Amino acid sequence: MTTSTALTAARTTARLDALVGEIREAVGQGLPPDPTAYLVGERLAPHLGADDLLTPEQREGDPERYRQHLLHAEGDGSFSIVALVWRPGQRTSVHDHVAWCATGVHEGEEHERRYRLVPSCDGSAARLVATQDVVNPQGAVCGFAPPGDIHRVWNAGTSKAISLHVYGADISKLGTSVRRVYELTADR
């Protein structure tokens, strides 16, 4: 499946407003990317699975590709919150990101394959090496920061999955968190 880059307009809930405030406080500490992603993940975790976090519209998927709902973009560009809605079988390309990210599974489960880019020593093309396969169930949280954030995510289940992603960038202006898509040969 291909990636959906269209962002939908955000409507808010009281719980989402509270989460925005908690993330604002964590990001406002001005820490480096890795600890910021960790702190934001701690703030995100208690809200995952809550019925009052997303509006019905923010839970809607797309039959053709996973759907991205922009929930919040901080005015100073320091972070954005996006809900990704995945129908069964929908997946991303292999990609990396423009900034740190904290993710949490709100509903269902997501599968993730992480990669390492191995440069060539003999002039041939670089290649990707799969380093880890992870199944993230509802409530799972993780954080990462470039470099070393190459992965692919998909819904291998039989029902919808929803994840929240907090990026250290203004996704309302960028349109996507993806820095690069990798077309290189992967080892699995």
N, C-alpha and C positions, 0 to 999 in steps of 0.2 A: 504494500500500500504506500501511497505517496504522502508527503507531509502537507498539512494544511497550514498556510501562513496567514490566513485571514484572521484578524482579531475581532472579537465581538465586543460591543459596548458593555461596560460594567454597571450593574445595579448592586447595591450593597445590602448586607444584613447586619444586625447588631453584633453578631459573633465575628463577622468578617472585619467590621470596624475595630473591634477589640484586638483581633489578631494583627491588623495593620499597626496599631499603637504599640503592641509588644515587639513587632519586628522593627519598627522605627527606633525604639529604645536600644535594641541589640545592635543595629547597624550604626546608630549614633555613637557607639563606643569607639569607632574609628580603628578597630583592630585589623590586622592583615586578613586576606581573603579566607584562608582555611579556618581560623577560629571564628570569623564572622559567620561562615556557613554553618559551623557547629552550633553557635549560639542561636542562630535563626531556626535551625532544625529543632532545638529544644523548645522554642516558642511555638513552633508549628504543631508538634506532636500532640498536645492535649486537645487540639481542635479537630483532629482527624476522626472521621466517622460521625461527627455531630450532624444531626438532621437539619439544624438551623444555620449551617455555615454557608451553603450555596442556595441560590434561588433555583426554581425548576428550570429556568432557561439556561442557567450555568451548568446544568447536569445533562444537557442535550448533546448528543453525538452527531456525527455525519456518516451517512452510509458508505461514503467513498474513502474517507481517510480520518485519522484521529483529528479531533477538533480542539482548538486552542481558544479559551475564553480569558481575555484580560480582565482580571478582577480589580487590580489597583496598580497604578504607576505613581511612585512618589514624585512630587513636584520638582525636587532637586535632582532627579535622575538616579538616586542612589540605590533604588530597588524597585522591582515589579513583582506582582503576584499573578500567576497564571494557573487556571485549572485546565488540565488536559483530559479529554473524554475519549476513551478508547473502546470501540466495539471489538468483538472477538476477531482475532487475526490481524488487526491493524498494528502497524509498526513504523518506527522511524528508520531512516537511513543510518549508516554508521557515521557519527559526527562528533565534534567537540563544541565547546562553548566560548562565548565572548567574555564571560565573567564567572565569578563564583556562583554556586547554586546550592540550595537546600530543597530536597524533595520529600514528599510524604504521600503515601497511598491512602486516599480517602475512602475508596470503595473498591472491592474486588482485589485483584493482585496483578502485579506487573512483573514481567521477566526482563532481565537485563543481561547483556553480554558486554563485558569490559575488555578493552584492547590496549595494547602497547604498540607504538610505532617503532619498527626496527629499521634503522637506516641501512643502506647498502654499503658494503665495504669494497665492492668490486665494480661499482658503476652501474649495476643493475638497479631496478626499481626498488624503493623501500617497500616493506610489507607490514601488515598488521598481524600481531600475534594475540590470540584470545588469552586473557589472563584469568578470567573468572566469570562464571555464570551464577546469577543471583535471582532468586524468586523473592520479591518484596510483597508480603501480604498486607492486608488492611492494617494501618497503624504504623507500618515500617517507615523510618525516616533515614535519609542519608544526606551527606553534604560533600561537595567537592569543589575544587578550584583548578583552573588551568595552570600549568600544562598537566598532562596526564589524565585528562577527563574524556577520553575517547570511549564511546559506547554506542550500543543500539538497544532500544527498549521496545517491547511489544506486549500485546495482550494475548496470551496463549489460552485463556479461559473460554468459557462458553457464555459468559455474561459480560456486561459493561464493566469497565474499570475507570476510575477517576483518580487522578493524582494532582496534587498541588505542588507548584514549582515556584520558588522564590529566587529570583535572579538579581545579581548585583549590577543591574543595568536597566535602562529605560526601554522596555520592550515596546511601549506605545510608539516610540520613535524608530526603533530598529526593526520592528515587525517580527523578529525572531531572536532566539537566544543562540542560534547555531552560528558558529564561526566558520567551520569548514565541514564539508561532506567528503568522506573518504571513499574513493572508488578503487582503492588498492586491493590486491588479493589478500584474503584473510585465511588463516590456517584452519578455521572451522566455523 
